[in-house]
């Protein structure tokens, strides 16, 4: 379901999620296996940020900070550290 929202809102108005009070626009993601409380970061690596979605997970492949440019996960993580176990704001 989250994957469909990301695709439906691309390019406008864009899917937005907040992490540590900062809005992040999610441009592209891929459904993947994973289990956990919705919004919990399960894994972080150069391939993507895997976020639990209740049933399954979404690997975020392209995202953007407010005022920034669209970045792949490796580039994004160089300027904005994300750790497994963190949770996106409700």
N, CA, C and O atoms as a printed pandas DataFrame, in Angstrom:
     atom_number atom_name residue_name chain_id  residue_number  x_coord  y_coord  z_coord
0              1         N          UNK        A               1    0.827   -1.198    0.000
1              2        CA          UNK        A               1    0.000    0.000    0.000
2              3         C          UNK        A               1    0.872    1.263    0.000
3              4         O          UNK        A               1    0.577    2.216   -0.722
4              5         N          UNK        A               2    1.935    1.275    0.800
5              6        CA          UNK        A               2    2.828    2.439    0.848
6              7         C          UNK        A               2    3.508    2.632   -0.498
7              8         O          UNK        A               2    3.680    3.763   -0.952
8              9         N          UNK        A               3    3.894    1.535   -1.137
9             10        CA          UNK        A               3    4.506    1.619   -2.465
10            11         C          UNK        A               3    3.570    2.303   -3.449
11            12         O          UNK        A               3    4.009    3.128   -4.250
12            13         N          UNK        A               4    2.286    1.971   -3.397
13            14        CA          UNK        A               4    1.313    2.589   -4.309
14            15         C          UNK        A               4    1.167    4.078   -4.028
15            16         O          UNK        A               4    1.006    4.864   -4.961
16            17         N          UNK        A               5    1.218    4.479   -2.770
17            18        CA          UNK        A               5    1.135    5.903   -2.428
18            19         C          UNK        A               5    2.338    6.648   -3.003
19            20         O          UNK        A               5    2.184    7.722   -3.586
20            21         N          UNK        A               6    3.526    6.084   -2.842
21            22        CA          UNK        A               6    4.739    6.731   -3.364
22            23         C          UNK        A               6    4.629    6.906   -4.870
23            24         O          UNK        A               6    4.926    7.980   -5.392
24            25         N          UNK        A               7    4.206    5.866   -5.570
25            26        CA          UNK        A               7    4.089    5.961   -7.031
26            27         C          UNK        A               7    2.974    6.906   -7.464
27            28         O          UNK        A               7    3.127    7.633   -8.446
28            29         N          UNK        A               8    1.858    6.904   -6.746
29            30        CA          UNK        A               8    0.720    7.753   -7.116
30            31         C          UNK        A               8    1.031    9.236   -6.946
31            32         O          UNK        A               8    0.556   10.061   -7.727
32            33         N          UNK        A               9    1.814    9.578   -5.944
33            34        CA          UNK        A               9    2.098   10.989   -5.672
34            35         C          UNK        A               9    3.379   11.483   -6.336
35            36         O          UNK        A               9    3.850   12.578   -6.030
36            37         N          UNK        A              10    3.948   10.687   -7.239
37            38        CA          UNK        A              10    5.154   11.094   -7.942
38            39         C          UNK        A              10    4.758   11.547   -9.340
39            40         O          UNK        A              10    4.195   10.717  -10.052
40            41         N          UNK        A              11    4.981   12.733   -9.802
41            42        CA          UNK        A              11    5.882   13.720   -9.230
42            43         C          UNK        A              11    5.209   14.714   -8.287
43            44         O          UNK        A              11    5.895   15.334   -7.475
44            45         N          UNK        A              12    3.918   14.881   -8.365
45            46        CA          UNK        A              12    3.287   15.881   -7.495
46            47         C          UNK        A              12    2.090   15.261   -6.819
47            48         O          UNK        A              12    1.361   14.505   -7.460
48            49         N          UNK        A              13    1.861   15.535   -5.593
49            50        CA          UNK        A              13    2.583   16.439   -4.692
50            51         C          UNK        A              13    3.786   15.797   -4.032
51            52         O          UNK        A              13    4.534   16.481   -3.333
52            53         N          UNK        A              14    3.996   14.507   -4.231
53            54        CA          UNK        A              14    5.126   13.810   -3.616
54            55         C          UNK        A              14    4.715   13.167   -2.306
55            56         O          UNK        A              14    3.895   13.713   -1.569
56            57         N          UNK        A              15    5.284   12.008   -2.018
57            58        CA          UNK        A              15    5.033   11.326   -0.744
58            59         C          UNK        A              15    6.023   11.863    0.279
59            60         O          UNK        A              15    7.227   11.890    0.028
60            61         N          UNK        A              16    5.523   12.285    1.421
61            62        CA          UNK        A              16    6.372   12.894    2.439
62            63         C          UNK        A              16    6.300   12.081    3.725
63            64         O          UNK        A              16    5.226   11.656    4.151
64            65         N          UNK        A              17    7.465   11.872    4.337
65            66        CA          UNK        A              17    7.569   11.215    5.636
66            67         C          UNK        A              17    8.487   12.066    6.494
67            68         O          UNK        A              17    9.409   12.700    5.981
68            69         N          UNK        A              18    8.242   12.084    7.789
69            70        CA          UNK        A              18    9.066   12.890    8.698
70            71         C          UNK        A              18    9.943   11.978    9.542
71            72         O          UNK        A              18    9.487   10.963   10.067
72            73         N          UNK        A              19   11.200   12.356    9.661
73            74        CA          UNK        A              19   12.153   11.634   10.499
74            75         C          UNK        A              19   12.889   12.657   11.340
75            76         O          UNK        A              19   13.512   13.576   10.807
76            77         N          UNK        A              20   12.819   12.499   12.666
77            78        CA          UNK        A              20   13.435   13.453   13.605
78            79         C          UNK        A              20   12.961   14.883   13.338
79            80         O          UNK        A              20   13.733   15.833   13.467
80            81         N          UNK        A              21   11.701   15.027   12.968
81            82        CA          UNK        A              21   11.115   16.340   12.758
82            83         C          UNK        A              21   11.415   16.974   11.416
83            84         O          UNK        A              21   10.970   18.091   11.153
84            85         N          UNK        A              22   12.152   16.296   10.566
85            86        CA          UNK        A              22   12.473   16.824    9.236
86            87         C          UNK        A              22   11.667   16.082    8.178
87            88         O          UNK        A              22   11.615   14.852    8.164
88            89         N          UNK        A              23   11.037   16.854    7.291
89            90        CA          UNK        A              23   10.277   16.250    6.203
90            91         C          UNK        A              23   11.217   15.717    5.134
91            92         O          UNK        A              23   12.145   16.401    4.704
92            93         N          UNK        A              24   10.963   14.493    4.717
93            94        CA          UNK        A              24   11.719   13.857    3.646
94            95         C          UNK        A              24   10.738   13.442    2.571
95            96         O          UNK        A              24    9.735   12.790    2.861
96            97         N          UNK        A              25   11.015   13.813    1.340
97            98        CA          UNK        A              25   10.165   13.421    0.230
98            99         C          UNK        A              25   10.695   12.092   -0.313
99           100         O          UNK        A              25   11.875   11.964   -0.638
100          101         N          UNK        A              26    9.813   11.124   -0.403
101          102        CA          UNK        A              26   10.177    9.798   -0.910
102          103         C          UNK        A              26    9.773    9.739   -2.377
103          104         O          UNK        A              26    8.590    9.806   -2.708
104          105         N          UNK        A              27   10.769    9.612   -3.255
105          106        CA          UNK        A              27   10.516    9.614   -4.692
106          107         C          UNK        A              27   10.361    8.226   -5.272
107          108         O          UNK        A              27    9.619    8.026   -6.233
108          109         N          UNK        A              28   11.077    7.245   -4.674
109          110        CA          UNK        A              28   11.031    5.913   -5.254
110          111         C          UNK        A              28   11.300    4.881   -4.167
111          112         O          UNK        A              28   12.166    5.073   -3.313
112          113         N          UNK        A              29   10.559    3.801   -4.207
113          114        CA          UNK        A              29   10.747    2.705   -3.267
114          115         C          UNK        A              29   10.308    1.402   -3.894
115          116         O          UNK        A              29    9.588    1.385   -4.892
116          117         N          UNK        A              30   10.751    0.310   -3.296
117          118        CA          UNK        A              30   10.436   -1.021   -3.798
118          119         C          UNK        A              30    9.948   -1.868   -2.631
119          120         O          UNK        A              30   10.613   -1.930   -1.597
120          121         N          UNK        A              31    8.797   -2.523   -2.776
121          122        CA          UNK        A              31    8.347   -3.418   -1.706
122          123         C          UNK        A              31    9.366   -4.537   -1.491
123          124         O          UNK        A              31    9.965   -5.037   -2.444
124          125         N          UNK        A              32    9.552   -4.920   -0.235
125          126        CA          UNK        A              32   10.479   -6.004    0.086
126          127         C          UNK        A              32   10.015   -6.706    1.352
127          128         O          UNK        A              32    9.066   -6.273    2.006
128          129         N          UNK        A              33   10.687   -7.775    1.684
129          130        CA          UNK        A              33   10.345   -8.530    2.889
130          131         C          UNK        A              33   10.835   -7.770    4.116
131          132         O          UNK        A              33   11.880   -7.119    4.088
132          133         N          UNK        A              34   10.078   -7.864    5.165
133          134        CA          UNK        A              34   10.464   -7.237    6.418
134          135         C          UNK        A              34    9.300   -7.259    7.376
135          136         O          UNK        A              34    8.143   -7.326    6.962
136          137         N          UNK        A              35    9.604   -7.203    8.649
137          138        CA          UNK        A              35    8.566   -7.269    9.660
138          139         C          UNK        A              35    8.935   -6.356   10.810
139          140         O          UNK        A              35   10.075   -6.365   11.275
140          141         N          UNK        A              36    7.990   -5.577   11.265
141          142        CA          UNK        A              36    8.220   -4.684   12.390
142          143         C          UNK        A              36    7.099   -3.679   12.502
143          144         O          UNK        A              36    6.181   -3.655   11.683
144          145         N          UNK        A              37    7.182   -2.853   13.520
145          146        CA          UNK        A              37    6.182   -1.810   13.719
146          147         C          UNK        A              37    6.254   -0.820   12.557
147          148         O          UNK        A              37    7.351   -0.431   12.156
148          149         N          UNK        A              38    5.115   -0.407   12.011
149          150        CA          UNK        A              38    5.120    0.517   10.878
150          151         C          UNK        A              38    5.957    1.771   11.172
151          152         O          UNK        A              38    5.838    2.393   12.228
152          153         N          UNK        A              39    6.801    2.112   10.200
153          154        CA          UNK        A              39    7.643    3.297   10.322
154          155         C          UNK        A              39    9.010    3.036   10.916
155          156         O          UNK        A              39    9.839    3.944   10.966
156          157         N          UNK        A              40    9.268    1.813   11.369
157          158        CA          UNK        A              40   10.563    1.480   11.970
158          159         C          UNK        A              40   11.579    1.165   10.882
159          160         O          UNK        A              40   11.295    0.400    9.960
160          161         N          UNK        A              41   12.764    1.757   10.992
161          162        CA          UNK        A              41   13.844    1.482   10.044
162          163         C          UNK        A              41   14.428    0.115   10.396
163          164         O          UNK        A              41   14.911   -0.098   11.509
164          165         N          UNK        A              42   14.377   -0.804    9.436
165          166        CA          UNK        A              42   14.871   -2.161    9.667
166          167         C          UNK        A              42   16.329   -2.325    9.275
167          168         O          UNK        A              42   17.100   -2.956    9.997
168          169         N          UNK        A              43   16.713   -1.760    8.135
169          170        CA          UNK        A              43   18.087   -1.863    7.629
170          171         C          UNK        A              43   18.454   -0.569    6.916
171          172         O          UNK        A              43   17.606    0.124    6.354
172          173         N          UNK        A              44   19.736   -0.273    6.961
173          174        CA          UNK        A              44   20.258    0.897    6.255
174          175         C          UNK        A              44   21.566    0.489    5.590
175          176         O          UNK        A              44   22.488    0.017    6.254
176          177         N          UNK        A              45   21.640    0.673    4.280
177          178        CA          UNK        A              45   22.886    0.442    3.555
178          179         C          UNK        A              45   22.844    1.242    2.259
179          180         O          UNK        A              45   21.876    1.954    1.991
180          181         N          UNK        A              46   23.890    1.121    1.466
181          182        CA          UNK        A              46   23.964    1.899    0.225
182          183         C          UNK        A              46   22.886    1.519   -0.784
183          184         O          UNK        A              46   22.626    2.274   -1.721
184          185         N          UNK        A              47   22.254    0.356   -0.606
185          186        CA          UNK        A              47   21.191   -0.081   -1.521
186          187         C          UNK        A              47   19.859    0.557   -1.187
187          188         O          UNK        A              47   18.987    0.639   -2.052
188          189         N          UNK        A              48   19.675    1.016    0.054
189          190        CA          UNK        A              48   18.419    1.644    0.418
190          191         C          UNK        A              48   18.169    1.641    1.911
191          192         O          UNK        A              48   18.914    1.047    2.691
192          193         N          UNK        A              49   17.107    2.314    2.281
193          194        CA          UNK        A              49   16.654    2.379    3.659
194          195         C          UNK        A              49   15.383    1.546    3.721
195          196         O          UNK        A              49   14.382    1.897    3.096
196          197         N          UNK        A              50   15.409    0.457    4.459
197          198        CA          UNK        A              50   14.273   -0.455    4.534
198          199         C          UNK        A              50   13.431   -0.080    5.748
199          200         O          UNK        A              50   13.909   -0.081    6.882
200          201         N          UNK        A              51   12.162    0.242    5.481
201          202        CA          UNK        A              51   11.245    0.709    6.519
202          203         C          UNK        A              51   10.073   -0.260    6.607
203          204         O          UNK        A              51    9.455   -0.602    5.599
204          205         N          UNK        A              52    9.774   -0.701    7.838
205          206        CA          UNK        A              52    8.654   -1.614    8.058
206          207         C          UNK        A              52    7.338   -0.917    7.759
207          208         O          UNK        A              52    7.157    0.265    8.054
208          209         N          UNK        A              53    6.425   -1.674    7.167
209          210        CA          UNK        A              53    5.109   -1.134    6.816
210          211         C          UNK        A              53    3.986   -1.976    7.409
211          212         O          UNK        A              53    2.889   -2.023    6.851
212          213         N          UNK        A              54    4.241   -2.635    8.519
213          214        CA          UNK        A              54    3.249   -3.532    9.097
214          215         C          UNK        A              54    3.411   -4.898    8.470
215          216         O          UNK        A              54    4.151   -5.733    8.990
216          217         N          UNK        A              55    2.734   -5.143    7.365
217          218        CA          UNK        A              55    2.904   -6.380    6.597
218          219         C          UNK        A              55    3.860   -6.074    5.457
219          220         O          UNK        A              55    3.470   -5.448    4.472
220          221         N          UNK        A              56    5.097   -6.506    5.581
221          222        CA          UNK        A              56    6.102   -6.222    4.574
222          223         C          UNK        A              56    6.868   -4.952    4.895
223          224         O          UNK        A              56    6.751   -4.393    5.985
224          225         N          UNK        A              57    7.654   -4.507    3.927
225          226        CA          UNK        A              57    8.492   -3.326    4.123
226          227         C          UNK        A              57    8.676   -2.621    2.786
227          228         O          UNK        A              57    8.313   -3.149    1.735
228          229         N          UNK        A              58    9.241   -1.431    2.841
229          230        CA          UNK        A              58    9.549   -0.656    1.640
230          231         C          UNK        A              58   11.013   -0.263    1.697
231          232         O          UNK        A              58   11.471    0.323    2.678
232          233         N          UNK        A              59   11.759   -0.594    0.622
233          234        CA          UNK        A              59   13.141   -0.146    0.513
234          235         C          UNK        A              59   13.132    1.180   -0.237
235          236         O          UNK        A              59   12.794    1.224   -1.420
236          237         N          UNK        A              60   13.499    2.250    0.441
237          238        CA          UNK        A              60   13.504    3.576   -0.175
238          239         C          UNK        A              60   14.776    3.713   -1.003
239          240         O          UNK        A              60   15.888    3.579   -0.493
240          241         N          UNK        A              61   14.582    3.982   -2.294
241          242        CA          UNK        A              61   15.693    4.048   -3.236
242          243         C          UNK        A              61   16.060    5.466   -3.666
243          244         O          UNK        A              61   17.147    5.691   -4.199
244          245         N          UNK        A              62   15.171    6.411   -3.439
245          246        CA          UNK        A              62   15.456    7.804   -3.811
246          247         C          UNK        A              62   14.633    8.711   -2.908
247          248         O          UNK        A              62   13.419    8.546   -2.785
248          249         N          UNK        A              63   15.311    9.680   -2.270
249          250        CA          UNK        A              63   14.610   10.585   -1.372
250          251         C          UNK        A              63   15.279   11.950   -1.373
251          252         O          UNK        A              63   16.342   12.140   -1.965
252          253         N          UNK        A              64   14.635   12.898   -0.697
253          254        CA          UNK        A              64   15.072   14.297   -0.771
254          255         C          UNK        A              64   14.730   15.010    0.531
255          256         O          UNK        A              64   13.614   14.889    1.038
256          257         N          UNK        A              65   15.690   15.750    1.067
257          258        CA          UNK        A              65   15.435   16.616    2.224
258          259         C          UNK        A              65   14.834   17.920    1.718
259          260         O          UNK        A              65   15.015   18.287    0.557
260          261         N          UNK        A              66   14.122   18.614    2.591
261          262        CA          UNK        A              66   13.539   19.914    2.223
262          263         C          UNK        A              66   14.654   20.846    1.768
263          264         O          UNK        A              66   15.654   21.021    2.465
264          265         N          UNK        A              67   14.477   21.436    0.603
265          266        CA          UNK        A              67   15.463   22.369    0.063
266          267         C          UNK        A              67   16.653   21.696   -0.596
267          268         O          UNK        A              67   17.534   22.377   -1.120
268          269         N          UNK        A              68   16.695   20.375   -0.579
269          270        CA          UNK        A              68   17.813   19.642   -1.174
270          271         C          UNK        A              68   17.438   19.065   -2.522
271          272         O          UNK        A              68   16.371   19.351   -3.066
272          273         N          UNK        A              69   18.334   18.248   -3.052
273          274        CA          UNK        A              69   18.039   17.608   -4.331
274          275         C          UNK        A              69   17.752   16.128   -4.125
275          276         O          UNK        A              69   18.063   15.564   -3.076
276          277         N          UNK        A              70   17.163   15.516   -5.122
277          278        CA          UNK        A              70   16.850   14.090   -5.072
278          279         C          UNK        A              70   18.147   13.299   -5.054
279          280         O          UNK        A              70   19.051   13.544   -5.852
280          281         N          UNK        A              71   18.226   12.332   -4.119
281          282        CA          UNK        A              71   19.451   11.558   -3.968
282          283         C          UNK        A              71   19.142   10.079   -3.820
283          284         O          UNK        A              71   18.086    9.691   -3.320
284          285         N          UNK        A              72   20.082    9.269   -4.263
285          286        CA          UNK        A              72   20.029    7.843   -3.978
286          287         C          UNK        A              72   20.415    7.630   -2.527
287          288         O          UNK        A              72   20.908    8.555   -1.882
288          289         N          UNK        A              73   20.207    6.450   -2.006
289          290        CA          UNK        A              73   20.452    6.217   -0.582
290          291         C          UNK        A              73   21.900    6.440   -0.137
291          292         O          UNK        A              73   22.128    6.993    0.939
292          293         N          UNK        A              74   22.879    6.024   -0.936
293          294        CA          UNK        A              74   24.283    6.185   -0.537
294          295         C          UNK        A              74   24.628    7.662   -0.370
295          296         O          UNK        A              74   25.235    8.051    0.628
296          297         N          UNK        A              75   24.244    8.483   -1.346
297          298        CA          UNK        A              75   24.521    9.924   -1.266
298          299         C          UNK        A              75   23.756   10.560   -0.115
299          300         O          UNK        A              75   24.304   11.380    0.621
300          301         N          UNK        A              76   22.493   10.185    0.040
301          302        CA          UNK        A              76   21.654   10.753    1.093
302          303         C          UNK        A              76   22.255   10.468    2.471
303          304         O          UNK        A              76   22.304   11.351    3.327
304          305         N          UNK        A              77   22.710    9.232    2.678
305          306        CA          UNK        A              77   23.224    8.833    3.985
306          307         C          UNK        A              77   24.543    9.504    4.344
307          308         O          UNK        A              77   24.903    9.555    5.520
308          309         N          UNK        A              78   25.268   10.015    3.365
309          310        CA          UNK        A              78   26.498   10.765    3.670
310          311         C          UNK        A              78   26.201   12.066    4.386
311          312         O          UNK        A              78   27.012   12.533    5.185
312          313         N          UNK        A              79   25.039   12.663    4.109
313          314        CA          UNK        A              79   24.701   13.942    4.718
314          315         C          UNK        A              79   23.625   13.869    5.790
315          316         O          UNK        A              79   23.399   14.849    6.499
316          317         N          UNK        A              80   22.956   12.724    5.923
317          318        CA          UNK        A              80   21.866   12.583    6.885
318          319         C          UNK        A              80   21.888   11.136    7.370
319          320         O          UNK        A              80   21.347   10.245    6.715
320          321         N          UNK        A              81   22.511   10.913    8.511
321          322        CA          UNK        A              81   22.651    9.556    9.031
322          323         C          UNK        A              81   21.304    9.009    9.520
323          324         O          UNK        A              81   20.551    9.698   10.208
324          325         N          UNK        A              82   21.027    7.784    9.159
325          326        CA          UNK        A              82   19.838    7.068    9.593
326          327         C          UNK        A              82   20.299    5.727   10.135
327          328         O          UNK        A              82   21.146    5.073    9.526
328          329         N          UNK        A              83   19.755    5.307   11.271
329          330        CA          UNK        A              83   20.181    4.049   11.883
330          331         C          UNK        A              83   19.007    3.086   11.998
331          332         O          UNK        A              83   17.860    3.503   12.163
332          333         N          UNK        A              84   19.308    1.794   11.909
333          334        CA          UNK        A              84   18.283    0.779   12.139
334          335         C          UNK        A              84   17.718    0.974   13.535
335          336         O          UNK        A              84   18.454    1.258   14.479
336          337         N          UNK        A              85   16.412    0.820   13.658
337          338        CA          UNK        A              85   15.737    1.002   14.937
338          339         C          UNK        A              85   15.078    2.349   15.096
339          340         O          UNK        A              85   14.172    2.504   15.914
340          341         N          UNK        A              86   15.528    3.351   14.308
341          342        CA          UNK        A              86   14.875    4.663   14.345
342          343         C          UNK        A              86   13.458    4.504   13.801
343          344         O          UNK        A              86   13.143    3.533   13.112
344          345         N          UNK        A              87   12.624    5.470   14.124
345          346        CA          UNK        A              87   11.240    5.381   13.672
346          347         C          UNK        A              87   10.804    6.702   13.032
347          348         O          UNK        A              87   11.046    7.782   13.572
348          349         N          UNK        A              88   10.164    6.589   11.884
349          350        CA          UNK        A              88    9.606    7.774   11.243
350          351         C          UNK        A              88    8.496    8.328   12.110
351          352         O          UNK        A              88    7.770    7.567   12.750
352          353         N          UNK        A              89    8.356    9.645   12.141
353          354        CA          UNK        A              89    7.342   10.299   12.958
354          355         C          UNK        A              89    5.948    9.913   12.450
355          356         O          UNK        A              89    5.741    9.798   11.242
356          357         N          UNK        A              90    4.988    9.711   13.370
357          358        CA          UNK        A              90    3.629    9.362   12.934
358          359         C          UNK        A              90    2.942   10.512   12.223
359          360         O          UNK        A              90    1.796   10.378   11.796
